[in-house]
Amino acid sequence: MTVLEADLLVRDCLLIPMDGRPPIGGAWLAVREGRIIYADRPRADLSLTVEQVLDGRGKAVMPGLVNCHTHAPMTLLRGLAEDVPLDVWLREHIWPVEAKMGPEEVYWGSLLACLEMSLTGTTCFCDMYFHEGAVARAVLESGLRAVLAPGILDAPGPEVGERLLKDALEVFKRYNGAEGRIKVILGPHAPYSCSLELLERIRDEARRLGTGIHIHLAETEGEVREIRAKHGRTPVELLDDLGLLCPGTLAAHCVHLTDRDMDILAQRGVKVVHC
């Protein structure tokens, strides 16, 4: 007889293991000190001592969902502007409001996002924003896991890029690995909002720290036209020439790609978040 002690047992659930096995009906899921110690149908030779039992009938239990691209604090900006082009949405509506947001607003917006994700089954997310240390505080308080990419850009001026890069390195130093639940990577906003010099510095810092990069890429036709006009290449080709594309790069959107762009992303092992 095998005897297990558990803090929590979900019994008679539909278990979706996602390890190659098909869904398991009538399953038990036992948890001890935050770790799963049993996940299968009950056995005659198994005895469980449990503090809390949940009835799983009519419910499915599966690994938590992962949201690979978020701006969590923007829960506070819902409905601010709708049905306008991205450039107009950012420059005329979002960025002016964000300029007035400090760490406290970012913290509460992030905590709201964490609560909403918890309610809908998301247990890990990758976020890009400013004041990302405040996002980290919300993550630690909520119990979720996160990959945090402090946003960096220098479109408003080189001094802004310097400050944001410095802030990003401080967030990495303070929160990378926090409680085993946070990983910090660097977040250059986009090819159109970062100078080539800033992108190269971020590339070098990521390599020095042994961390990854999260960037918006080929999100709109306007972005592709702008980068082609300015640099004679697509946004993907530009980042590839700069050495930013590698297995540690998470590229958000990638909506407007050429066949060559797709080949480059595949060859470099870039992780694409198509949204």
Steps between C-alpha positions, in 0.01 A plus 500: 500500500632841398413780742520862386439817699352791306383852574238491222319230304282565196302181452288360219613760247581482130879523501669639188868416558643642172796261518389283212235307692132542412262667747441288811146484636427444868852609589653620825746788521691530829714799596749534785686823581414644160615198298296230329576162659235288328300539179311193378202280575484379861667166569403229746851502647502878556397674820484877529497714814359835390431833668260637234291318239339666196226334299620489139188350346403687184834686499822469303844540657790594274833683513468877528473707184787729395437846354813573299448873437337744738507860613339413832462851649292603199197340663455856630480638144223281362263687271720810488506493121359248254498445123789730413833416329773376734717807452212735581391281791849510652608857434171684553328290765718247684843657534368834640317311776789263567728801545297583811513146644747424777599180680187505716260508205705232324489281811121516539438450128729197506340355810158529335639321194647225720165447670319480165757255365468283811123486456530385140775240536813695402782430745796649311537803273763697314465873551656808343446837667675778689537509880529122463619470858146590601372220276741265677351600836152410375623166367662408831188597692265313266685168496529490120815448296626753246763590247543875528648718225550860611410714200780700335476760222667823402257648247435799734877557528828321582479599866174306531666190359788535745265527795280211395797272434642585841161429660480166317840393631393592854183290465713209379736533795220518756236262370654242265441165666286649781336218697567271204204656320638797305738515207607841372590560135553825308218667307595729211159630399522469120732566206319828430528633856861402570809637327749256351749602766256422780409164345869408484552596864201292607634206298835529677346533846277197443802295401696623801218411738421171328138599460249539217331776303130575446408738217200605287572405141323549164179596678355729233541574130599852598791370707626289209477795259679731745787260563538421128511872416751574773726194487426326169404178677202343671486526880595132526798543266610807696499320834675203346777722366536650847531158662185524710332187365586182687327222700480736797294757306124518548343696214147631550245527216700421181187566296653644181778264397654408167594140421862597559407649838339171603806306387727728703289468815493122465872472434587716801263310731305816591186442707204673333194617693249545218234736631 
